[in-house]
């Protein structure tokens, strides 16, 4: 099928092959060239923009990645890759030391999550970014709704909350959480 493709479609398939082979520089360059395509289906152009931003992230071009993926989200708010784009924006912005952007993207990712797994992953990322930004109370507030849950995710939230409490110097409260986790672990054994 790829051998029958011509023009922008062939360029897209070539860029996708580079992407799938983790040749990030080549993928970014190839996808970037077809972003203004008038002949390629707009759905493929949307994917090209996402893949451009993700390739930039993989290359360590974090500010470019944030810009590309934010453009992707704003132009394609209902696309199936919006959550992935926001998660990547959050990580890229964190690496670029842009904590406000990282916090915003991670919190948007929580809201657009399509399932419990995505919501949990975005919650942990948001709490981590807030904690790294020394916004401890906000990080604890993100985790708070889940720490009473008797599930793997609930225990992870409780553990991360305890770690944040230690960072705040609230060791007594942290020790309480650690003791609860140890008691739950003893019951499970």
C-alpha positions in Angstrom: 0.0 0.0 0.0 2.8 2.5 0.9 4.5 1.9 -2.4 1.3 3.1 -4.2 1.2 6.4 -2.3 2.2 9.7 -3.9 2.9 13.3 -2.8 1.9 14.3 0.7 0.5 10.8 1.4 3.8 9.2 0.6 5.6 11.9 2.7 3.2 11.1 5.6 3.8 7.4 5.4 7.6 8.0 5.2 7.4 10.3 8.3 5.3 7.7 10.1 7.9 5.0 9.4 10.6 7.3 10.8 8.5 7.9 13.9 7.8 4.2 14.4 11.6 3.5 14.1 12.3 6.2 16.8 14.2 8.3 14.3 12.9 11.4 16.0 14.8 14.1 14.1 13.8 12.7 10.7 10.2 12.2 11.9 9.9 15.8 13.2 11.4 17.2 10.0 9.2 15.0 7.7 5.9 15.6 9.6 6.7 19.4 9.8 6.9 19.6 6.1 3.4 18.3 5.6 1.6 20.3 8.3 0.4 22.8 5.7 -0.7 20.2 3.2 -3.8 21.1 1.2 -4.1 17.6 -0.4 -3.7 15.4 2.7 -6.9 14.5 4.7 -7.2 16.9 7.7 -7.2 13.9 10.0 -3.7 13.0 8.8 -2.6 16.6 9.3 -3.8 16.4 12.9 -1.9 13.2 13.5 1.2 14.8 11.8 1.0 17.7 14.3 0.7 15.4 17.3 3.6 13.2 16.0 5.7 16.4 15.4 5.2 17.5 19.0 5.9 14.0 20.4 9.1 13.7 18.3 10.2 17.1 19.5 9.7 15.8 23.1 11.7 12.7 22.4 14.5 14.9 21.0 14.5 17.0 24.1 13.2 20.1 22.3 10.7 20.7 25.1 9.6 24.2 24.4 8.9 23.3 20.7 7.1 20.2 21.9 4.9 22.2 24.2 4.0 24.7 21.4 3.2 22.0 18.9 1.2 19.9 21.2 -0.7 22.8 22.6 -1.6 23.8 19.0 -2.7 20.2 18.4 -5.0 20.3 21.5 -6.5 23.7 20.6 -7.1 22.7 16.9 -8.3 19.2 17.7 -10.1 19.4 21.1 -12.0 16.1 20.6 -9.2 14.1 19.1 -8.4 10.7 20.6 -4.8 11.8 21.4 -5.7 14.9 23.4 -5.0 13.2 26.7 -1.7 11.9 25.5 -0.8 15.3 24.1 -1.6 17.0 27.5 0.4 14.4 29.4 3.4 15.0 27.1 3.0 18.8 27.4 3.0 18.4 31.2 6.2 16.4 31.1 7.9 18.6 28.5 7.0 21.8 30.4 8.3 20.2 33.6 11.6 19.4 32.0 11.7 22.9 30.6 11.2 24.2 34.1 7.9 25.8 33.1 6.0 24.7 36.2 2.8 26.8 35.5 2.4 25.2 32.0 3.2 21.7 33.5 0.6 22.1 36.2 -2.0 23.4 33.9 -1.5 20.6 31.3 -1.5 17.9 34.0 -4.7 19.2 35.5 -6.4 19.4 32.1 -5.3 15.8 31.5 -7.1 14.7 34.6 -10.3 16.3 33.3 -10.2 14.8 29.8 -9.1 11.3 30.8 -11.3 8.7 29.1 -11.0 6.1 31.8 -9.8 5.4 35.4 -6.3 4.4 34.3 -5.7 7.6 32.5 -7.2 9.7 35.3 -5.0 7.9 37.9 -1.8 8.4 35.8 -2.7 12.1 35.3 -3.4 12.5 39.0 0.0 11.1 40.0 1.7 13.3 37.4 -0.1 16.4 38.6 0.7 15.8 42.2 4.3 15.1 41.4 4.6 18.4 39.4 2.9 20.4 42.1 5.2 18.8 44.7 8.3 19.5 42.6 7.1 23.1 42.4 6.9 23.2 46.2 3.2 23.6 46.0 2.8 20.9 48.7 -0.8 21.7 49.9 -2.0 21.7 46.3 -0.3 18.4 45.6 -1.9 16.9 48.7 -5.3 18.3 47.6 -5.0 16.4 44.3 -4.3 13.2 46.1 -6.7 13.6 49.0 -9.9 12.2 47.3 -8.1 8.9 46.8 -6.1 8.1 49.9 -9.0 6.4 51.7 -9.5 3.9 48.8 -8.5 0.3 49.5 -6.9 -0.2 46.1 -3.5 -0.1 44.6 -4.1 3.5 43.4 -5.4 4.5 46.8 -2.3 3.1 48.5 -0.1 4.9 46.0 -1.8 8.2 46.7 -1.4 7.7 50.5 2.3 6.8 50.0 2.9 9.9 47.9 1.0 12.0 50.3 3.2 10.7 53.1 6.3 11.6 51.1 5.0 15.2 50.5 4.3 15.5 54.3 7.9 14.6 54.9 9.0 17.3 52.5 6.9 19.7 54.5 8.5 18.6 57.8 5.2 17.1 59.0 6.7 13.8 60.0 4.1 12.8 62.5 1.3 13.0 59.9 3.6 11.2 57.4 4.4 8.4 60.0 0.6 7.9 60.5 0.2 7.2 56.7 3.3 5.0 56.6 1.9 3.0 59.6 -1.5 2.6 57.9 0.2 1.4 54.7 2.3 -1.1 56.7 -0.8 -2.4 58.5 -2.6 -2.9 55.2 0.5 -4.7 53.8 0.6 -7.0 56.9 -3.1 -7.8 56.4 -2.5 -8.6 52.7 0.4 -10.9 53.5 
